[in-house]
Amino acid sequence: MSDKKKRTVVVTGASRGIGRSICLALAGPDTIIYFNYFAPGDPAAEIAAAAETEKLVADAGSSATSMSVNVAVEKDVAGFFEKVLDETGRIDVLVNNAGITKDGLLVRMKEKDWDSVLDVNLKGTFTCMKIAAKTMMKQRYGRIISIASVVAATGNPGQANYSASKAGIIGLTKTVARELAPRGITVNAIAPGFIETDMTASLPEKARNAMLDQVPLGRAGQPEDVAAAVVFLASESAAYITGQVIHVSGGMYM
């Protein structure tokens, strides 16, 4: 199968964790995967992690290409998508997964921490959607899936910026779903709960247990649980689903 006939998938923030699991779940001989990573504080570690994701995706039967791209900078995002289109000519699936946290109580939160989280999580999702949608509209086909969070619906002390950014993704998803539906493009969101990642692994035991106490199923989720929901929404089985939020949280939000 030529590259022009293969499904082209773009996943943001996929050097590790949930993003990596999404790439692996979507991988296959009929799929080409592109993903970004960005870690200005420790670029060597992210480059190594991205290379590992590329290898795992290749082992799963797909080709994978990674780039260091700050999704908060529109010109960088545009260059990333330009490379995708130059090499494949299409974008079939976009998964907006890139996100950061900079936690702090409202009265102590620094303006720069508010701005950076909103820039990456919400503005980055908006920018990727906007650029990908132009190609998807010409194709009259596309799947856009954005990773929100359970805290968008419940709130969480110390995460005013993160909760606001993820709630914004839900509002953005519903609006863009209405705009793009006439062109055959579905736009949905997934709201994970307490998922086992590098981020949650660093939590103190007391905080971890407090989170688990909020999960009716009594356990943390796995990145593969989120990836499975992405696979469904990206498939033809979900062709009549748009503007929705699927909670993958073990019942933290009902």
N, C-alpha and C positions, 0 to 999 in steps of 0.2 A: 504494500500500500504506500503510495507516495505521500510526502509530508502534506501536500495541499489537500489530501482527502482525509487525513487524520484529524481527530478531535484535538483542538488546542485549548489547554487549560492554563489559567494564570492564578497562582496562589500567592498572596502576600504574607510575609512573615513566616517563612516555612523552613528555616534552617534547623529547627528542633521542635519538640512539643506537639501541640495540636496541629500546627501547620505541616509538620513533617508527616504526621499520621494521615492528614487529608491528602497530601501528595501520593502517599503509598496506596491509599484506598482507591484513588482515582486512576492509578497507573494501570497500563495495559498496552498490548501491542498496537492498538489503534489510537493511542493517545500520546501527545507531546505535552510535556509539562514545563512551564516556566515559573520560577519563584524568585522572590527577593529576600534579602536579609539586610539588617542595618544595626550596627552596634559600634558607635564612634568611640566608646570607652574601651572596648576590647576587640578590635577588628580581627586579630589573628584567630581568636577562639571562634568567632562567627564564620570566618572563611573555612575553617576546619569543619565546623558543624554543617555548613552548606555543602561542602564536598561529600560529607557522609550521607546527607540526604540524596544528593545526586547519585551516589553509588547504590543506595538502597532502592531508589526508583528504577535505576537501570536493571538491577537484579529482578525487579518486579515486571520487567518487560517494556518499560517506557524509556524514552530519552528525556533527560531533564537538564535544564540550563538555569543557572542562578546568576544574579547580579546584586551588587550592593546598591540599594536604592532607598533613599529617604522618602517615604510616601507623603511626608508633609511638604515636600517641595515639588510643585507642579511640573517644572521643566525636567526634573529627574524622572518623574513618573512618565512623562510624555516620551522621553528617550527610551525608557524600558519597553513601553508598548510599541514604539516604533520598531524596535528590534524584533519583537514578537511578530509583528505584521510583515516585516521585510522577509522573515524566514518561513512563515507559514501562510500568510495572507488572510488569517481569520482569527477570531477569538470566540470560542464556543461557551466556555465556562470561566467566570471570574469568581474567586473566593477571596473576600476581604477579611483576612485574619490578623493582619499586623496590628499590634496594640502594645501599649506600655502602661505601667502604673507608677504614680508618684504620690503615695498616700500621705494624708495628714488631716487633722481635724480642721474644720472650716475656718475657725478664727486664727489658726496658725498657718494655713496654707499660703505658700508664696505664689505671687502672680505668675512667675515663670513656670511653676509646677502645674498650675491650672492650664496655662497656655500650651505647654508642650504636650500634655495628655490630650487636650482637645485637638491640637494640630495633627498628631499622629492618628489617633483613634477615629475621630469624626471627619476632620478635613481630609485625611488620607483616604478614607472610604469614599467620600464624596468625589475626590479627584479621580480615583481609579474608576468609579462608576461612570463619571462623565466621559472619560476618554474611551473606555471600553464600549459604552453605549452607542457611540457614533458608528463603530464598526458593526456592532450587533444589529443596529437599525437597518443598515444596508443589507445585511444578511437576511433580515427578517427572522432572526433566530438568536437566542442566547439565554443563558442561565446566570443570574447574579445571586450570589449567596454571601451574606455578611455575618460575621461572628459578633453577636452582641454579648449580653451577660444577664444572668438572673438578677444581678443588682440593679439593672435598668428598671425592673418591675418592683423590687423590694426595697431598694436603697441599702446602704451599708455604711455605718459610722467610719469616718476616716477616708472615705472614697467619694467625696463630693464631685471631684473632677472626673474620675473614672465612671461613676454612675451616670453623670450627665452626658458623657461622651457616648456611652452605650445606649442610653435612652434616646439620644439623638439619632443613632444608627437605626433604631426601630422606626422613628418618625420618617427618616429619610427613606427607608425601605418601602414604607407604605405609599409615600408620595411617588417615588420613582416607579413603583409597580403599576400605579395608575397611568403614569405617563407612557410607559413602554409596552404595556399590554397590547395595544393595537398593532405592534410590530412583531408580535409572537415571542416576546422576551418576558420571562418570569423573574421576579425579584423577591427574594425571601430572606429571612434572618433566622439564625439559630442562637439560642440563649443558654450557654452552658452554665452549670452550677459549680460545685466544688470538684474540680478535675485534677487528677494527679499529674503535675508538671514540675519542672525545675522550680518554678515560682512557689508553688504550694509546698514543695518538699522542704523549703527553707523556713517554713513557719514554725514558731515555737510549739511544743506539744500541746500546751494549754489552748492556744489559738486554734490549732488543728482540731482538737477534740470539740471545741465550741462550734466549729463549722460542721463537723460530722453530726453533732446533736440536732442540727437543723434539717438533716436529710432523712426523710421517712424511710427510704430504702436502707439506711444504716451503713452506707459505704461511700467512699469517694468514687467518682466516675473516672474512666480512662479516656485518653485522647481518642482512642478508637471508637468510643461511643459517640463522640461529636462527629468524627469522620464518617461514620455510618449514616448519620442524618444528612451530611453533605452529599454523599453518594446518591441517596434517595432524591434529594431536591434537584440534583444535576441530571437525573435520569428522565426518560420518557414517561416513567410511571408517575412523575409529579408534574406532567405537562399542564394539568388543570389547577395547579396550586400556585397562587401568587399573592404577594402582600401579607404573608403570614409569618408568625414567629413560632418556631418549634422550641420548646423548653427541654433541654437535655440536662436535668438537674436532680434526678432521683426523687422528685416530688418537693424540692425546696420551694417551688412556686407552683400553685395549682389554680 
